[in-house]
Amino acid sequence: MSDTVEVGQRFGRGVVTCIGIRCGKRQAKDGGAKDGMRAGAILLCDCGQHYSATLHALRAGSTQSCGCLHSLTASVQFATH
């Protein structure tokens, strides 16, 4: 897999719509990166929801959806007969 992330590229249920945002816990007063801030992207999920993810998480495969996939798999896993 390539190390680059491009607009239009699919990751799980999401498609990258914008690259270059900052993801993390907080922003420094001067607008620079602070503690854990990483480059990120905005994605459009198949369910229609926009969400953000770090580029690192996308490349590692640890981000698959906006959260709808987790909800779906949990509802199937814990369904009673």
C-alpha positions as CSV (number, residue, x, y, z in Angstrom):
1,M,0.0,0.0,0.0
2,S,1.2,3.5,-0.8
3,D,2.2,5.9,1.9
4,T,0.4,8.8,0.2
5,V,-3.2,9.7,0.9
6,E,-5.2,11.3,-1.9
7,V,-8.6,12.9,-2.3
8,G,-11.0,10.3,-3.6
9,Q,-9.1,7.4,-2.0
10,R,-11.2,4.9,-0.1
11,F,-10.4,3.7,3.4
12,G,-13.0,1.2,4.7
13,R,-16.4,2.8,4.4
14,G,-15.0,6.3,3.9
15,V,-13.7,8.4,0.9
16,V,-11.2,11.2,1.5
17,T,-12.7,14.6,0.7
18,C,-10.1,16.9,2.2
19,I,-6.5,16.6,3.3
20,G,-4.4,18.8,5.5
21,I,-6.5,19.4,8.7
22,R,-5.0,19.0,12.1
23,C,-6.3,16.2,14.3
24,G,-5.5,15.9,18.0
25,K,-6.4,17.0,21.4
26,R,-5.6,20.7,21.2
27,Q,-4.3,23.6,19.2
28,A,-1.5,25.9,20.3
29,K,-2.4,29.6,20.8
30,D,-0.2,30.5,17.8
31,G,-2.1,28.0,15.6
32,G,0.8,25.6,15.5
33,A,0.7,21.9,16.4
34,K,0.9,20.9,20.0
35,D,0.9,17.6,22.0
36,G,-0.1,14.8,19.7
37,M,-1.4,17.0,16.8
38,R,-1.1,15.1,13.5
39,A,-2.0,15.7,9.9
40,G,-5.4,14.5,9.1
41,A,-8.2,14.2,6.5
42,I,-12.0,14.6,6.3
43,L,-13.8,11.6,4.9
44,L,-17.4,11.0,3.8
45,C,-18.7,7.7,5.1
46,D,-21.0,5.4,3.1
47,C,-23.8,6.3,5.6
48,G,-23.5,10.0,4.6
49,Q,-21.7,11.3,7.7
50,H,-18.5,13.3,7.5
51,Y,-15.7,12.4,9.9
52,S,-12.1,13.2,10.5
53,A,-9.1,10.8,10.9
54,T,-5.4,11.2,11.2
55,L,-3.4,10.2,8.1
56,H,-1.5,7.7,10.4
57,A,-4.8,6.0,11.3
58,L,-5.8,5.8,7.7
59,R,-2.5,4.3,6.6
60,A,-2.5,1.8,9.5
61,G,-6.1,0.7,8.7
62,S,-7.3,1.5,12.2
63,T,-10.1,3.8,10.9
64,Q,-12.8,2.1,8.9
65,S,-15.9,4.3,9.3
66,C,-17.5,7.2,11.2
67,G,-18.6,4.8,13.8
68,C,-21.6,3.3,12.0
69,L,-19.7,0.2,11.3
70,H,-19.1,-0.4,15.0
71,S,-22.8,0.2,15.7
72,L,-23.8,-2.2,12.9
73,T,-21.4,-5.0,14.0
74,A,-22.4,-4.6,17.7
75,S,-26.1,-4.8,16.9
76,V,-25.5,-8.1,14.9
77,Q,-23.2,-9.5,17.5
78,F,-25.6,-8.9,20.4
79,A,-28.8,-9.7,18.7
80,T,-31.0,-12.2,20.4
81,H,-32.9,-14.9,18.6
